[in-house]
Amino acid sequence: MGHPVQQAPRRLIAFAVAAAIQIGAGAAVAAPTPEPEPVEARLEIDTSQAGAGGEVLHRRIDERANIVLRHAKVLPGDRYDATLEIAVREVEGDEPGYVVIFELRAADGSALDEPAEIACSLCTETELVARVETELEPVIAALRAHADSSDERDPIESLGEDPRPLEPVDPPTELTPAPRGHLGLLAGGVTLLALGAGSLATAVALIVPEPKVDQDDPLFLITTRPVGYTLLAGAAALAVTGAVLTAVAVRKRRQAQWSVAPYGAPGHVGGVVSWSFR
């Protein structure tokens, strides 16, 4: 008479199933989220009208503002980039404090947005610096919106003239681009493949062992095979998804091409670069 089969303890089964679900959920977000592209801008701080503590305020605002800007991917610019101006003015009277004005200006000095003015009544220097740090967020958003709109403009139209092609015009040259645009998709596929392989190894380790007689009750057998089969199904799903993502990334990588064509106008000579998927 054969031994009845006793499955592994319920806690072990629940743990294995939860682990498989967690692996799948983690793999779904394995592909890194693209970060915003860095933009460049100059920072100018004016505390000449901030009273006796103007120099101290200048130093502290400059330190904290640069930390916020670097965290937001805003890098130091030059005279060809936009300028973020922060002006601090002391207010006297019954409710002394400060007024802070934020302005965004293009490289030619024109205003990019309406100046933002905030009042900080009865503020200490520390409170004022913290307020400036908080109010920088919408200003940075406006700066990034301007940078994005500038990137979307056609490079030929930005010259301000009607360019005429050079004679003779060489045919466009196609170059193989770097696979940078597909790194996220490729990374997700490889990660899923790795997780699927690891889960597969664990599943095999649970399936291979023969059932053992329960020492406490010799009429029953203990086996981990049901847990292994469950984990095996999850591993297969991860591996198949990873393979599909990797194949798509490789295919798009091969189809991407750069196109380079020259252009010219009186006083201007250059080229136009574009890329496409075929």
Order of alpha helices (4+ residues) and beta strands (2+ residues): beta-alpha-beta-alpha-beta-beta-beta-beta-alpha-beta-alpha-beta-beta-alpha-beta-beta
